[in-house]
Structure formats: structure tokens, C-alpha cells
Amino acid sequence: MAKKEQAISLAGMDAHSEKIELCLTRWSHGTDPQVRRSITTSLAALEATYAAQVPAGTLTVLEASTNAFSIARRLGRIGYEAKVLAADTVAGMSRGDRVNDRIDARNLAVAYARGGAREVLVPAERHEQWRDIWHGYRCAVKDSVKWSNRIWAFCSGHGFELPTRLRRRKAAQVRAQVTGLGWDDEQAFHVNLLLGEYEHACGVRDCYLRRIERIVAGNTEMIRVMQVLGIRFVIAFALVTYIEDARRFATARKLVSYIGLNPRVCESGKQKSHRATSSYGRRDLKTAMVEAAQTALRHGDGGMHRWARRKIAEGKHRNEVIVALARKMVCHVWHILMGHPPPEVEPSRTYVTKLTTLGYQLGSESIRAMGYHSAKEYALALCSEFYPATCNKGPRLQTVPLASA
């Protein structure tokens, strides 16, 4: 006779910014959880509530939300296991006239017990800090582009010479034209406000960019990911930040699906077709990889780049080919992070150029702090790890984290 599965304590949690609803259940594999009690508490009293009313060893499941990761860490510190599920786990499980936090907490426990609920990785604290930096950088880029477009529209509407695309010269060029027209403060109020907002957005963007550069310089995985043509330090930073541990993706195809570069599949009966790119995944990483693929298509001369050009020449839509190339690049990133020999890396000459640029961005003081005399020496030292036959100068790979990173 098969041994009966031992019941465990399972708690579903519906968490908000202040209020928390808990549903405590007993659950054995193969059955629906049996509700024992419901608890309403506050976020501030989370630890006290668990210590007083939740049995030790209880597994808690909650939906992904703005504070889900912090709640999971707080529970982990007091000895309770917590799993964060995808945000749409209980979608459609409640009747339209019976929707409240207590029912949602119960439905979370039921959805997890029945299987099939997608679990979301709780990032390590360092990687969560990097995610905040990436999000801030993207917002700063959007803000600078938004104010740049408004300045362009103003200049076009008032007959000004359209400003240069160089961010450091754009504001000065527009101010010079305003001064040449002799406008007073009243007339120049709007344009001065636009220029001030633009300069502020550019300053924030540069601060985030310098921080990203210093983090990449001290991280071996990010340096390795930069081997793929088209991926510079910003995209390498984003990929390693969100991938975190490549071993959680069993295959490269899993990583492609996580980013959202996999094609949709429509299959029913004898009909089967691949459609547009999936609408799931991380849109920010998807956009970044498509931009990287466009760069690789223009400058690359490897096998996959020649394949992409051949497909375009055969009449394949350019955008489809670029997405396919981005998909191949993600597969190469997975192999690099898994420690496999990379299928295809860019030539050592272009890799040295890329690393030298990073060294110049870091500045001479940071380069000397890492034990190098110049940006060129720094680049050759890193490149020698991957291309020992052509880059035999400098010490072996030393990505020492900078003090302020």
C-alpha cells in the first residue's frame, strides 16, 4: 500500500501596500488545500503575526506585486519559506460578484496546490539594486528623448536652425539663437524651461550611465557577455541583471522565451503555424536585444551575420530577420553564462576596441585603482582571457570591483 502523503501547512497571501490577508490551509499532494483560518493583518505587523499565529514551516505563496519581493525576504529572515507566483495566477478564479482579498488569498493557495502556477524568481538584493539602476537609466533615457523632441518642435515652429543631435551641444546652440534674437525673459521663458528640463534629464542619464560602467568593469559575467558582437556594457549589464543565474534556464530556448523573442505557436488539429513574436517576456530586454541585433547586422561578418544578410537578400522581411538574429545572440549569451565555449564571438580586434572604450569611460583614476596604467592595457588584459593567441599582453583577467560600485 502506498504511503500516504504527509499534509503540510500552506498559506495564501493577498498583499497590498498596508493590508495583508492570509489564508492558512492544510494541504496534501493530490488534493485541494483545506482552509483552517483566515487572518487579516498589516504590513508593519507581518513578523509579529507570523510569530504568533502561523505554524512553523508554513509555505507562503503570494502574487508578484510591487512589494512581493520585500515580503518574501522578510519572511525568509524569520525562517518561513515564501514563493512569489506570476501576477495573473488567480485571474478568472473568482466570480464577478464575489471578489475580495480573503477569496483571492484562498485562490492563491488552491492555484499553487493544483500545480501549473508559474513561480517568479526573487532576485538577490544586489541584483534588485541593479534592476533599480536599469529602470532608472531607462526612465532617464526616455525623459531626455522626450525633452529633446520638444526642443526640436519648438525650434521648428519658431524658425530656428534645428539643433544638433549631440546632447552636450544642443542646449548651448539653442540658447545662442535665443540670445541672437534679443529675446527678453518673458519671451524666452518657455524655451529656457525646456532647456533646463533637458539638461537635468541628461545629467541624470549620465549619472546612471557612469554607475553602470563601474559595475560592468567589476563583474566578470558582464565582461564575458560583451564578447557577442552588438552587446556593449549597457546591454550586458541588463542581461546579467535579470538573468542572474543562467542555470535556472534548462536550455537556451528557455532564456529566449523569458526575454520574449520566441515566436507564437498556433496549433490545432492538423494546422500548425508560427506567428509574430510573443507578447510575453521582458519588453525592455527584448528591445535592447533587437537594437543589438541591428548593430550586429550592420557590422558583423560571422556566420550568423552572413546568414541574416542572405535571408534578407532572399526576400525575407528585414524585421523578422533581425528578431531571429537577436534570438541567436541570446542563445550565445546563455552558452557564455553557462561556461560553455561560445558558439561565435566577435574578433579580438573589435572586442579590444569595445573594452578600451569602457576603460576610457571609467577614467584614468579608476583604471589605476584596478592595477592598470591605461585603458588599452586594461582592455588587452581582459581580452587575453578569451583570445590568448592574439592578445598575449598584460596579466590575466582581473575584474576587481571598484570601491564605489
C-alpha positions, 0 to 999 in steps of 0.5 A: 500500500502506498504511503500516504502523503504527509499534509503540510501547512500552506498559506495564501497571501493577498498583499497590498501596500498596508493590508495583508490577508492570509489564508492558512490551509492544510494541504496534501499532494493530490488534493485541494488545500483545506482552509483552517483560518483566515487572518487579516493583518498589516504590513508593519505587523507581518513578523509579529503575526507570523510569530504568533499565529502561523505554524512553523514551516508554513509555505507562503505563496503570494502574487508578484506585486510591487512589494512581493519581493520585500515580503518574501525576504522578510519572511525568509529572515524569520525562517518561513519559506515564501514563493512569489507566483506570476501576477495573473495566477488567480485571474478568472478564479473568482466570480464577478460578484464575489471578489475580495482579498480573503477569496483571492488569498484562498485562490492563491493557495488552491492555484499553487496546490493544483500545480501549473502556477508559474513561480517568479524568481526573487532576485538577490538584493544586489541584483534588485539594486541593479534592476533599480539602476536599469529602470532608472537609466531607462526612465532617464533615457526616455525623459531626455528623448522626450525633452529633446523632441520638444526642443526640436518642435519648438525650434521648428515652429519658431524658425530656428536652425534645428539643433544638433543631435549631440546632447552636450551641444544642443542646449548651448546652440539653442540658447545662442539663437535665443540670445541672437534674437534679443529675446527678453525673459518673458519671451524666452521663458518657455524655451529656457524651461525646456532647456533646463528640463533637458539638461537635468534629464541628461545629467541624470542619464549620465549619472546612471550611465557612469554607475553602470560602467563601474559595475560592468568593469567589476563583474566578470559575467558582464565582461564575458557577455560583451564578447557577442558582437552588438552587446556593449556594457549597457546591454550586458549589464541588463542581461546579467541583471535579470538573468542572474543565474543562467542555470535556472534556464534548462536550455537556451530556448528557455532564456529566449522565451523569458526575454520574449523573442520566441515566436507564437505557436498556433496549433490545432488539429492538423494546422500548425503555424508560427506567428509574430513574436510573443507578447510575453517576456521582458519588453525592455530586454527584448528591445535592447536585444533587437537594437543589438541585433541591428548593430550586429547586422550592420557590422558583423561578418560571422556566420550568423551575420552572413546568414541574416544578410542572405535571408534578407537578400532572399526576400525575407522581411528585414524585421523578422530577420533581425528578431531571429538574429537577436534570438541567436545572440541570446542563445550565445549569451546563455552558452557564455553564462553557462561556461560553455565555449561560445558558439561565435564571438566577435574578433579580438580586434573589435572586442579590444576596441569595445573594452578600451572604450569602457576603460576610457569611460571609467577614467584614468583614476579608476583604471589605476585603482584596478592595477592598470596604467591605461585603458588599452592595457586594461582592455588587452588584459581582459581580452587575453582571457578569451583570445590568448593567441592574439592578445598575449599582453598584460596579466590575466583577467582581473575584474576587481570591483571598484570601491564605489560600485 
